[in-house]
């Protein structure tokens, strides 16, 4: 049997550190039999709440071309939305869950409903805890702001390192054209992925931010 593996992690930090991703890969490796073929692997860094998944679309296309099935490690790592999982099970590409390979569609619907309810309960408990913390005078979001600042600075550093690799007159080119150029050169993003118009747009934004910081430093 041919399979295309799809992994989802919630944050770029999880992807870099292997948290979550390593466990998913191990589950699929243990699932595969000696005669099975793993055609390709796709990693998506996105919240489980979102349905707009570029890498999932690529995984499905690859599975369709290869006459393969899509294999995921765990249902709740795929999504906790019943509607999303239902749509995927109704597609022409078969889906197999590595940690419950013999589960029927009916059982998968039940597990999906349970996962969705668990997510709702976690969200409700989190909101209640935040309200109580705020009432006690705890400053909320301070750690998140620090992490956001660290991530922004890291992105600016990465963009500065990539700027010399950009084509001449890149500031006159479209984002798609720049992405095509970088992908043709074998250059990848900080997470090892191909460039797309949106990732190039982010790159250009961070390059401009780095230039602005330099100008301020010189003027000071």
C-alpha positions as a Python dict, from the first residue, in 0.01 Angstrom:
ca = {
    (1, 'X'): (0, 0, 0),
    (2, 'X'): (118, 350, -81),
    (3, 'X'): (84, 632, 172),
    (4, 'X'): (143, 1006, 190),
    (5, 'X'): (210, 1126, 545),
    (6, 'X'): (68, 1452, 676),
    (7, 'X'): (188, 1606, 1004),
    (8, 'X'): (52, 1914, 1179),
    (9, 'X'): (222, 2116, 1450),
    (10, 'X'): (71, 2423, 1611),
    (11, 'X'): (381, 2644, 1625),
    (12, 'X'): (707, 2695, 1438),
    (13, 'X'): (886, 2627, 1768),
    (14, 'X'): (733, 2278, 1779),
    (15, 'X'): (848, 2216, 1423),
    (16, 'X'): (1207, 2321, 1497),
    (17, 'X'): (1231, 2134, 1826),
    (18, 'X'): (1052, 1820, 1710),
    (19, 'X'): (797, 1844, 1990),
    (20, 'X'): (485, 1680, 1859),
    (21, 'X'): (637, 1623, 1515),
    (22, 'X'): (878, 1351, 1628),
    (23, 'X'): (597, 1162, 1802),
    (24, 'X'): (377, 1183, 1494),
    (25, 'X'): (654, 1051, 1269),
    (26, 'X'): (723, 766, 1510),
    (27, 'X'): (355, 668, 1511),
    (28, 'X'): (348, 650, 1132),
    (29, 'X'): (677, 459, 1110),
    (30, 'X'): (537, 202, 1354),
    (31, 'X'): (216, 180, 1151),
    (32, 'X'): (382, 110, 815),
    (33, 'X'): (428, -253, 715),
    (34, 'X'): (726, -401, 534),
    (35, 'X'): (556, -385, 191),
    (36, 'X'): (416, -34, 237),
    (37, 'X'): (565, 263, 57),
    (38, 'X'): (580, 613, 203),
    (39, 'X'): (557, 826, -112),
    (40, 'X'): (599, 1168, 50),
    (41, 'X'): (574, 1359, 378),
    (42, 'X'): (422, 1703, 439),
    (43, 'X'): (450, 1917, 753),
    (44, 'X'): (204, 2198, 826),
    (45, 'X'): (261, 2460, 1094),
    (46, 'X'): (-89, 2584, 1164),
    (47, 'X'): (-354, 2594, 1434),
    (48, 'X'): (-592, 2299, 1442),
    (49, 'X'): (-879, 2549, 1426),
    (50, 'X'): (-790, 2656, 1073),
    (51, 'X'): (-898, 2479, 755),
    (52, 'X'): (-688, 2673, 501),
    (53, 'X'): (-399, 2426, 485),
    (54, 'X'): (-157, 2460, 196),
    (55, 'X'): (52, 2155, 281),
    (56, 'X'): (-256, 1939, 329),
    (57, 'X'): (-374, 2037, -19),
    (58, 'X'): (-30, 1941, -155),
    (59, 'X'): (-43, 1610, 34),
    (60, 'X'): (-386, 1529, -112),
    (61, 'X'): (-271, 1612, -467),
    (62, 'X'): (34, 1389, -423),
    (63, 'X'): (-177, 1105, -285),
    (64, 'X'): (-422, 1139, -574),
    (65, 'X'): (-143, 1132, -835),
    (66, 'X'): (28, 837, -668),
    (67, 'X'): (-292, 641, -605),
    (68, 'X'): (-199, 648, -237),
    (69, 'X'): (-384, 702, 89),
    (70, 'X'): (-329, 990, 327),
    (71, 'X'): (-196, 873, 664),
    (72, 'X'): (-204, 1083, 980),
    (73, 'X'): (-63, 998, 1321),
    (74, 'X'): (-355, 1094, 1546),
    (75, 'X'): (-699, 1232, 1477),
    (76, 'X'): (-669, 1520, 1727),
    (77, 'X'): (-336, 1627, 1571),
    (78, 'X'): (-512, 1644, 1236),
    (79, 'X'): (-808, 1852, 1355),
    (80, 'X'): (-1058, 1879, 1639),
    (81, 'X'): (-1338, 2001, 1416),
    (82, 'X'): (-1600, 1743, 1322),
    (83, 'X'): (-1698, 1934, 1008),
    (84, 'X'): (-1340, 1943, 879),
    (85, 'X'): (-1276, 1575, 946),
    (86, 'X'): (-1608, 1480, 787),
    (87, 'X'): (-1523, 1668, 467),
    (88, 'X'): (-1187, 1495, 450),
    (89, 'X'): (-1341, 1150, 495),
    (90, 'X'): (-1582, 1224, 210),
    (91, 'X'): (-1300, 1311, -32),
    (92, 'X'): (-1177, 1073, -301),
    (93, 'X'): (-848, 1023, -113),
    (94, 'X'): (-872, 768, 167),
    (95, 'X'): (-752, 866, 513),
    (96, 'X'): (-592, 629, 761),
    (97, 'X'): (-522, 717, 1126),
    (98, 'X'): (-202, 543, 1235),
    (99, 'X'): (-298, 492, 1600),
    (100, 'X'): (-642, 349, 1509),
    (101, 'X'): (-599, 190, 1166),
    (102, 'X'): (-905, -36, 1194),
    (103, 'X'): (-1148, 238, 1300),
    (104, 'X'): (-1460, 274, 1086),
    (105, 'X'): (-1589, 608, 957),
    (106, 'X'): (-1860, 598, 1222),
    (107, 'X'): (-1602, 552, 1498),
    (108, 'X'): (-1385, 832, 1356),
    (109, 'X'): (-1685, 1066, 1364),
    (110, 'X'): (-1739, 980, 1730),
    (111, 'X'): (-1372, 1036, 1818),
    (112, 'X'): (-1379, 1365, 1627),
    (113, 'X'): (-1685, 1480, 1821),
    (114, 'X'): (-1516, 1391, 2150),
    (115, 'X'): (-1200, 1581, 2047),
    (116, 'X'): (-1406, 1886, 1951),
    (117, 'X'): (-1587, 1882, 2285),
    (118, 'X'): (-1256, 1847, 2470),
    (119, 'X'): (-1124, 2153, 2287),
    (120, 'X'): (-1436, 2348, 2384),
    (121, 'X'): (-1399, 2251, 2750),
    (122, 'X'): (-1028, 2343, 2751),
    (123, 'X'): (-1110, 2682, 2599),
    (124, 'X'): (-1383, 2743, 2858),
    (125, 'X'): (-1152, 2652, 3148),
    (126, 'X'): (-874, 2871, 3009),
    (127, 'X'): (-1106, 3172, 2977),
    (128, 'X'): (-1234, 3121, 3331),
    (129, 'X'): (-877, 3099, 3466),
    (130, 'X'): (-780, 3420, 3282),
    (131, 'X'): (-1079, 3604, 3428),
    (132, 'X'): (-982, 3494, 3780),
    (133, 'X'): (-618, 3593, 3723),
    (134, 'X'): (-723, 3936, 3598),
    (135, 'X'): (-942, 3984, 3906),
    (136, 'X'): (-636, 3909, 4122),
    (137, 'X'): (-446, 4184, 3942),
    (138, 'X'): (-220, 3959, 3736),
    (139, 'X'): (-85, 4131, 3424),
    (140, 'X'): (-196, 3919, 3131),
    (141, 'X'): (-10, 3882, 2804),
    (142, 'X'): (332, 3997, 2927),
    (143, 'X'): (503, 3670, 2836),
    (144, 'X'): (324, 3660, 2501),
    (145, 'X'): (448, 4009, 2418),
    (146, 'X'): (806, 3907, 2498),
    (147, 'X'): (776, 3598, 2277),
    (148, 'X'): (625, 3804, 1996),
    (149, 'X'): (914, 4050, 2017),
    (150, 'X'): (1168, 3766, 2014),
    (151, 'X'): (999, 3607, 1711),
    (152, 'X'): (992, 3942, 1529),
    (153, 'X'): (1362, 4002, 1596),
    (154, 'X'): (1447, 3650, 1481),
    (155, 'X'): (1249, 3701, 1160),
    (156, 'X'): (1428, 4030, 1094),
    (157, 'X'): (1768, 3862, 1142),
    (158, 'X'): (1672, 3582, 902),
    (159, 'X'): (1551, 3835, 647),
    (160, 'X'): (1877, 4030, 672),
    (161, 'X'): (2075, 3713, 604),
    (162, 'X'): (1861, 3634, 298),
    (163, 'X'): (1869, 3983, 148),
    (164, 'X'): (2205, 3934, -34),
    (165, 'X'): (2061, 3622, -202),
    (166, 'X'): (1769, 3810, -355),
    (167, 'X'): (1783, 3889, -729),
    (168, 'X'): (1885, 4232, -853),
    (169, 'X'): (1600, 4483, -860),
    (170, 'X'): (1399, 4251, -636),
    (171, 'X'): (1211, 4551, -502),
    (172, 'X'): (1060, 4594, -850),
    (173, 'X'): (955, 4229, -884),
    (174, 'X'): (631, 4065, -776),
    (175, 'X'): (629, 3846, -467),
    (176, 'X'): (549, 3541, -682),
    (177, 'X'): (845, 3610, -912),
    (178, 'X'): (1081, 3640, -617),
    (179, 'X'): (944, 3315, -470),
    (180, 'X'): (1002, 3138, -801),
    (181, 'X'): (1360, 3271, -814),
    (182, 'X'): (1443, 3160, -458),
    (183, 'X'): (1286, 2816, -504),
    (184, 'X'): (1481, 2774, -828),
    (185, 'X'): (1802, 2848, -639),
    (186, 'X'): (1713, 2588, -377),
    (187, 'X'): (1679, 2850, -103),
    (188, 'X'): (1430, 2760, 170),
    (189, 'X'): (1260, 2946, 452),
    (190, 'X'): (1385, 2928, 810),
    (191, 'X'): (1158, 2624, 853),
    (192, 'X'): (1290, 2442, 546),
    (193, 'X'): (985, 2511, 327),
    (194, 'X'): (952, 2653, -23),
    (195, 'X'): (879, 3021, -67),
    (196, 'X'): (534, 3143, -165),
    (197, 'X'): (406, 3494, -238),
    (198, 'X'): (298, 3541, 125),
    (199, 'X'): (629, 3425, 272),
    (200, 'X'): (816, 3659, 35),
    (201, 'X'): (586, 3944, 139),
    (202, 'X'): (676, 3873, 502),
    (203, 'X'): (1044, 3856, 409),
    (204, 'X'): (1031, 4196, 235),
    (205, 'X'): (846, 4346, 532),
    (206, 'X'): (1118, 4226, 771),
    (207, 'X'): (1395, 4355, 540),
    (208, 'X'): (1232, 4699, 544),
    (209, 'X'): (1199, 4682, 922),
    (210, 'X'): (1571, 4599, 949),
    (211, 'X'): (1655, 4898, 724),
    (212, 'X'): (1439, 5125, 938),
    (213, 'X'): (1622, 5012, 1252),
    (214, 'X'): (1960, 5086, 1087),
    (215, 'X'): (1846, 5435, 986),
    (216, 'X'): (1729, 5511, 1339),
    (217, 'X'): (2057, 5382, 1483),
    (218, 'X'): (2260, 5605, 1247),
    (219, 'X'): (2051, 5914, 1323),
    (220, 'X'): (2093, 5856, 1697),
}
